[in-house]
Amino acid sequence: MKLLTTGVSHKTAPVEVRECLAFREETLPAALHDLKTRPGVTEAVILSTCNRVEITVTTEDDCDPQTVVDTFLCEQKAVDSERLAAHLYRHEGRDAIHHLFRVSSSLDSMVVGEPQILGQIKAAYGAAKDCGALCGWLDSLYTRAFSVAKRVRSETGIGQMAVSVSYAAVELARKIFGSLNNRTIMIVGAGKMSELAARHLRRSGASHVFVTNRTHERAVEMAKLFQGTPIEYTRFVSMLPEVDIVITSSGAPHYILHRDEMQRAIAVRRNKPMFLIDIAVPRNIEPAVNDIDNVFLYDIDDLQEVVNANLRERMKAAERAESLVAEEVERTMARMKVAEVTPVIVGLQEQLEQIRSSELDKVRRRYGPFTPEQEEAFETLTRGIVNKIAHGPISVLRTQAGQPDGIHAIAAIRKAFHLQD
């Protein structure tokens, strides 16, 4: 059996190449059927995301998987083979296993530690399974990859630190409030980053969103995204006492929220804490606001500093994750080597059992019939002898399976016991 992964990713190909090779979800069953039914192909998986397209196949020993996959891609996507070759990467055998484990563990992602890739690989696995393109050894390899990814995530904490500004805002909000359940958000301005931050806060339990903008129609439009409430721009300061979290991203060239206004708002709130996220450049909120007790103001630089610190921690976790992946690759390779000699072990046991049974039959014909007690004694005696004879060769087969020169020891045992290849 041969194992090959062929693909492009954000590291090897620009988006215009990746989109040319991408497979839409509804086209996957037909594409997998086409690939699986090509001569020599035994199993196949196609992974297609915005950042990578990968095709993994196992083939029979006399098949050239590279030619099969390249031909498949050229025919499916009508791309020139030379142009394609400039962006492709290939991993065979052990390297393909290592690559699969790294990708599943989000060590090869644009944002290391992001959780989406594992779900995307599981979806690709499910699609291949559903249409019969995955039914043997490759199936078990993907199952193993999922376990490796789970181990990496649980033992390294690689995905626990926020590495985007919008996620950092949520992380800081949790530190301030403990729980975000039933917290109220006010969005001032209609910037994309503030929308993302509000989405993450809403998913984390925030109960309601107010939206205001100089252009009221835009506020109404954005409020619909959150099932929230649009507020007239001239009223948002008076609404502040009702709000726990304020996100500002207005394009105003001056401060739109000042210290004295926040002082009044926090007094009406009876000093219940407020979290202010100023994503605008130039800033929307007067920096002196941060001097007020129970008011926590973070601007874009503060959030970026949190992100950078988390990225450094995530890269430390990635180093540990790389070690875990390498360890799991070694375990997988060892299991594969043992699996390779299993037919030899079974053949040896069957041959010895055949000799034992044949010799017992000769004894029965010459001296039998025997009593049940004698039959039991002969069975116990001969099985014990055979097991002791088999123990040495079987132990050698298992230990030599993972050794570089083990093939010679295995060949010697085959020859000594007249076992067929």
Secondary structure, DSSP 8 states (H G I E B T S, - for coil): -EEEEEEEETTTS-HHHHHHH---GGGHHHHHHHHHTSTTEEEEEEEE-SSEEEEEEEE-TTS-HHHHHHHHHHHHH---HHHHHTT-EEEEHHHHHHHHHHHHTTSSSSSTT-SHHHHHHHHHHHHHHHTTS--SHHHHHHHHHHHHHHHHHHHH-TTSS--SHHHHHHHHHHHHHS--TT-EEEEES--HHHHHHHHHHHHTT--EEEEE-SSHHHHHHHHHHTT-EEE-GGGHHHHGGG-SEEEE----SS-SB-HHHHHHHHHHTTT--EEEEE--SS-SB-GGGGGSTTEEEEEHHHHHHHHHHHHHHHHHHHHHHHHHHHHHHHHHHHHHHHHHHHHHHHHHHHHHHHHHHHHHHHHHHHH----HHHHHHHHHHHHHHHHHHHHHHHHHHHHHTTSTTHHHHHHHHHHHTT---
